[in-house]
Amino acid sequence: MQSPATRLFAYPKYWAHHMGPAPFLPMSRAEMDKLGWDSCDIIIISGDAYVDHPSFGMAVVGRFLEAQGFRVGIIAQPDWNSKDAFMALGRPNLFFGVSAGNMDSMINRYTADKKLRHDDAYTPGNEGGKRPDRATLVYSQRCKEAYKEVPVVLGGIEASLRRIAHYDYWSETIRRSVLMDAKADLLVFGNGERPLAEIAHRFANGESMAQMQDIRGTAVIRKEALPGWRGVDSTRLDQLGRIDPIPNPYMEGAPCSDNPETELGQGAEAKPVLVQPAKPKPWEQTYVLLPSFEKVKADKVLYAHASRVLHQETNPGCARALLQPHGDRAIWVNPPALPLSTEEMDGVFALPFQRVPHPVYGKAKIPAYDMIKTSVNIMRGCFGGCTFCSITEHEGRIIQSRSEGSILQEIEEIRDKVPGFTGVISDLGGPTANMYGLRCKNPRAEETCRRASCVYPVICPHMDTDHTPTINLYRKARDLKGIKKILIASGVRYDLAVEDPRYIKELAKYHVGGYLKIAPEHTEEGPLSKMMKPGMGSYYRFKELFDKYSQEAGKQQYLIPYFIAAHPGTSDEDMVNLALWLKANDFKLDQVQNFYPSPLATATTMYYSEVDPLHKVTYKSGSVFVAKGERRRRLHKAILRYHDPAGWPMIREALQAMGLSRLIGKGPQHLVPPAGPADRQPASRGGKPALTRHSPMAQQREPAARPGGQRPGKPGSRPASPAAQGAGQGKGQGQAARGPDGRRQEGQRAAGKGASAKGQGRPANRQAGRLTPATGGGKGNGRGRPG
């Protein structure tokens, strides 16, 4: 990967650095007075309460900018009904940084069924309603009302995933780029440290917004492309433009060639060797012209095409800029920021965090903090490419890992600083538990690859699967003085883990507290191919090894599988097959949530357009079956909770409509019992079956092959450590975007929290009552046992 122009901590410090770090970044004028500040250089507006901890993006961004020498103030969860709260710290000298918080404000406020939530884990007292809907828009407009001339820089997960025209699930419309609607000046997407450092220092040096149009990891509003950039027209279907081969830097026919006619013979006159300068790489100073906002709003197929192009331009090593017209203006999206080096990551996590909430909150509980106060983020990024997850669009697929020393030092800080620490580290993880230190073994391939997943449909031969760095880290961490237990709460990518059974042994022996969550997401090939997830063969292999090593350690431990209901590509029969698998293995899911279509996710594109952007998009592309409408989505949810009597009438009606009445009965091969005298069979509308038959064979399309979205998970899941994802945004959703409130923001899944220990202790490969053959090892995965 190419090197940045300036390393993260190599900028000359701004003049205010001599004032030193603040105990807490100030939230009031009184705190500013105590620090001797007459003004703030940068003010961060955030939808989260201020917790000075590296798992909260606002704290990471604020402390990082402070380390650059700037005076940074924070206005957390302001009253948005007027501009007054946005003027509490006065006028910032450089800019406002605006973020909705660690979570998208709409996902934070509404369930997948669009029902209002009444809690908010990022708010003192878990109180809901402390941030507005579409907080990025509201906060930005209030900042402009307060100080019209001050630049506003958007960041965070909400802005990052709305940087171009996008499908909005809550209004069921295509909305413009958030930068247009917010009336802001600049948008930071992805991890924010590198672009924010450049923005802040260029503002401090007197540059205007008009001079800061080319910063990687940012989007701006323009009339046309940047001067000197060449365009590739991709306004029509799959017209991605020609990629020229990298030229030979040497002149053709030079004496170093193998052509004997050019070799010097005896007495031949010596001539100088002429070396031509290398031509620019084909993606450098090249942009892709996307279909306009107006066109993608009017044409679902063009929307799918634009989504496909965007997901092919996410590798910082070779991504091209994007230009999308919006009326008489356009959104210019620069290539993503370059990943942080290990040294730079260490520097970010070594900033002087207090690791507690701001004192202004007193003794009020902030659930997000309580959940992650003893967890450690060890890496960023994910190369899994799941279509329902937004990590690829937000953090990228290049793994950025901290050094062992940095991680061990943070564990010692937790031991020494966190009030009431009991000796248990709740997690060492990130977007996944076991991608730490894993990178492409071929640097040139890593820099030029446009593949959205390094593990689907098969694990790339260039991808390192050696878990030695993670194993060594675990061993050193648990040997630290005062540390009694290191738990792993981040989800384990089990298809990677089976490539190195030593990791599974280490995990089972030392780092599982009885239950370990993993995410098969489904059992059927149709939905799995649209998720870009491995088949069940890897699951069976992982379970076999996990059970073996747990038994060797003398422990009774169980796997908790997560599943997604109503994901695009899932037919009614697919859900029935999944429910039969759950019943055969005695899993009873306490919490079930449907797929949540979050902005920019590939699966969200499938949901909206019913077209598969993982393959060539044309007007003749076959449609993807999508469970839409409240009734069908409720059905898919009910089928996963086959054991709940409340859903039996709906399930019976659906089974009868599908011609599967044989699954109604009281035997082990049946899904639900027959109606009893007390049951009321719901009447179908118009006297017709409410659901029609959908053959799984008819609904399944050819297996997929590319990228990611956002999802809520079960309460108790680890939040994404928000390492600076844009101005004021941390790893929140994207990181892997798990919210500490338990709502993972990448397409929700059914939490297997209530799975019976009895069932989990059995071999999880019984297929009693299946409608169709089991997927077995799944596409491209012959290592696991077939079902």
MIVEXZA-134162 format. One record per residue (C-alpha): x, y, z. Coordinates in steps of 0.5 Angstrom, whole numbers, plus 500, padded with zeros to 3 digits. Layout:
<rs>
XYZ ...
</rs>
This chain:
<rs>
500500500 503507498 505512504 501518506 504525504 505526512 505521517 499522522 503525528 509528523 505535522 508541526 504542532 499548532 501554537 496552542 500545544 504548549 497549553 498541554 492536554 486538558 483533564 477532560 475536553 471542555 463542555 462549558 465556558 467555565 471549563 474553558 476559563 479554568 484552562 485559560 482558553 479564550 476560545 476553541 479552535 475546533 468544536 465537536 458536536 455529537 449525538 452521544 454523551 461525552 465519555 473520554 474513552 478510546 471506544 467513543 469516536 468523539 473522544 478519539 477525534 477530540 484527543 487526536 486533534 488536541 495532540 496536534 496542538 488544537 484547543 478542542 471543545 465538545 457540545 454533547 447531545 445539544 438541545 437542537 430546537 434552537 441555535 443557542 446550545 450550539 453557541 455555548 462555547 462561542 465561535 470556533 476559530 477553525 471549524 465545527 465537527 458534526 457527528 450523529 454519534 457512534 450510531 446512526 441516529 435513525 437506527 439508534 431511534 427505530 427498530 427494524 420494524 420502524 417502531 420507536 425505541 425508548 432507550 439510548 445506550 449512549 445517553 445517561 440513564 439510558 434515556 431515549 430522545 436526546 438526539 434528533 432524527 437525522 441528527 447530522 442534518 439538524 446539527 449542521 443546520 443549527 451550526 450554520 444558524 449560530 455562526 454562518 461563516 464557520 465551516 462545518 465538517 461532517 463525519 461519523 457513521 451516519 455521514 459516512 454511509 450517506 456520502 452519495 445518493 442512497 436508499 433511505 429505509 425510513 422514508 422509503 425513498 432515494 435521498 441526496 447525499 447528506 452533504 447536500 441536505 446538511 448545507 455543510 462544507 465538507 464530509 469525512 468518511 471512514 476512519 477520520 484521523 488522517 483526513 482530519 489532521 490535514 483539514 485542521 492544519 490546512 485551515 490553521 495555515 489560512 487555506 479556504 474550503 476552495 483550496 481543500 477539495 482533494 483530501 483523501 477520505 473526504 467528499 465535497 460539493 463542486 460544479 465539475 471534476 477537479 482540474 487535471 483529472 480524467 473521467 471514466 463515464 459509468 452512467 450506463 449499466 456496467 460501463 466501468 471504463 477501461 483500465 490500462 495496464 501498468 506501463 514498462 518504465 523502460 524505453 522499448 528496445 533499450 540495451 537491457 532488453 533480450 534483443 540481440 540486435 541491441 546488444 553491444 558487440 565488439 567495436 560497437 559505439 556505446 550509446 546512453 540508455 534512455 529511461 522514460 518516467 513511469 506513466 501514472 497508474 491508471 487509477 491515479 487522478 481518474 474519477 468515475 462519473 456515476 449516474 446522477 441522483 435524479 437518474 438513480 432515484 427514477 431507475 432502480 437498476 441504475 441505482 444497483 449499478 451505482 452501488 456496484 461501482 461504489 463498492 469496487 472503489 473502496 481499496 485505498 490502494 487503487 480506488 478512483 474518485 467518484 463524481 455524482 451529479 445532483 441537479 446543477 451541482 455534483 458530489 465529488 468523493 475523493 479516494 479513501 484515506 490510506 490505512 494507519 500504520 501500526 505505529 500510528 495506531 499505537 499513537 492514537 490509542 496512547 492519547 491521554 484518555 481518562 477512560 470515564 464519562 465526563 464529570 458533568 454526568 455525575 453518577 448517572 449510568 451510561 450503558 454503552 460505557 458500562 459495557 465496554 469500559 474494560 474492553 480493548 480494541 486491537 484492530 480496525 477493518 474487516 476483509 469478510 465483505 458481508 453484504 449486510 455489514 458496512 465495514 467495507 464502505 466505512 473502515 475498509 477491508 485492510 486490517 490495521 493492527 496495534 502492536 502487542 506493547 500498545 495493547 498490553 499497556 492499555 490493559 494495564 491502564 484499565 487495571 490501574 484506572 478503571 473504578 471497580 476493576 475486578 481483573 476481567 478484561 471483557 474483550 480483546 477484539 474489534 470488527 471480528 475477534 480473529 483478524 488481528 495481524 492478518 493481511 494479504 501476503 502479497 503487498 502488490 495484490 493488496 494494493 491493486 485488488 478490487 475483490 470485496 471479500 478475501 474469504 468468499 467464495 473461498 479464502 484467497 490464497 494470498 490471505 494470511 490465516 496464521 493466527 500466531 499473532 493473536 495467540 501470542 497476544 492472548 498469552 501475554 495479556 493473561 500473564 499480566 499482573 492483576 489480570 484474572 481473565 481475558 474474555 473474547 466477546 467480539 464475534 469469531 470468524 469461524 471460517 478463518 479459525 478452522 484454518 488454524 485449529 491452534 486458535 480454537 484450542 486457545 480460545 476454548 481453553 482460556 477465553 470463553 465464559 461458557 458461551 461463544 457467539 458466532 454468526 452463521 447467519 443462515 443455513 440455506 445457500 440462497 440467502 448465504 450467497 446473497 450475504 457472501 457468507 460461507 456454508 454450514 460446513 465451516 460451522 460444523 467443523 468449527 463446532 467439532 473442534 470447539 467441542 473437542 478442545 472444551 472437553 479437553 479443558 474439562 469445560 462445558 461450553 456452548 456456541 451461540 449462533 446468530 441468524 438474520 431473518 428476512 434477508 434479501 434472497 431468503 424465501 419462505 421455504 428458506 426460513 422454514 428450513 432454518 427453523 427445522 434446523 434450529 428445532 433439530 438442534 434444540 435452539 430456541 431464540 429469545 430475540 429475533 430481529 429482521 434484516 435492517 436496510 442501512 444506507 449504502 450496504 450491498 444487501 440494502 441495494 438488493 432490498 430496494 432494487 431487487 437486483 443483485 449488484 454482486 454480478 453484472 447489472 443489466 435490465 435483464 438481470 433476474 430479480 432477487 426475492 425480498 421479504 417486504 411488507 410488514 406481514 411477510 417480515 413478521 412471518 419470517 421473524 415468527 418462523 425463527 421463533 417457532 417455539 413461541 405460541 404467539 406465532 403459531 397461527 401465522 406459521 400454520 397459515 403460511 405452511 398451509 399456503 406453501 403446501 407444507 401442512 405435513 409440518 403441522 403436528 406434535 411429533 419431532 418432525 413437525 414445526 408447530 403443533 395443530 390448532 387447539 380449541 383455544 387457538 384462533 386461526 387468523 382469517 386471510 384477507 379476501 378469503 384467500 391465502 395471505 401468502 403464496 408459494 415461493 419455490 426455493 429453487 425459483 428464488 435462488 440466484 447464482 451465488 454472489 461475490 462481493 461487499 458490506 452494510 450495518 446491523 443491530 445484534 443482541 443486547 450484550 454484544 460488544 460495541 464497535 470500538 469507535 476509532 475515529 470514523 470521521 469528525 466526532 465519530 468512532 468505530 461505532 457502527 461500522 466497526 464494526 459497528 456494534 453498538 454497546 446497547 446491543 444493537 449491531 447496525 449491520 442488518 439485524 440478526 436473531 440472537 440465540 441467547 436462549 438456546 438450550 444447553 442440552 441442544 448445544 451439546 449435541 452434534 449440530 448437524 441433524 437435518 430432520 424434516 428438511 424441505 431441501 438438501 442441506 447446503 453442507 460445506 457451502 459454496 467454495 468450502 469443502 473443508 467442513 462436514 456436509 450436513 
</rs>
